[in-house]
Amino acid sequence: MFWTGLTFLLSNPPFSYSVSVIGLFGLAGLAGALAAQRAGRLHDRGWSLPATGAALVLALIAFGISATVGASVVLVIIAIVVLDVAVQGLNLLNQARLFAVSHEARSRLNTAFVASNFVGGAIGSAAASILWAHGGWSSICAAGSALIVLALLVWAAGRRTLKAATIAQN
């Protein structure tokens, strides 16, 4: 949703950038690749669930920054970096936990994970087109924020369930 909406934002006033210039904004997302390595270390140390919550909060912050970009290219780049760090970290943390479910089914689990990400991305991209037509960039930021809040609620509920199961087990 974010990346499709970003192309609409950057191709219209006040930016009015060409397609090739808009493509260069993707380079700011390289920070996410570096963050993924750190997320992997957090998972290895047993901090996967708290790190997931932190990454979701970071994604929410990125959408908050996005909502205030106005005509500032600097804020757009900051939002891209923050969101990509959050999303790459989330992907790595989720994938690592998913692989821990079954070593024998890793290939099938990875296929389901990647296919789900693809379907979610396609739905988000389509939603961005509709949201842009009905409310512009602010609608896209609001919808992205709402989805992150929903993810945070699911994460928090899962943490409580896990904590209760651990207490009951002991």
Disulfide bonds with the S-S distance in Angstrom:
none
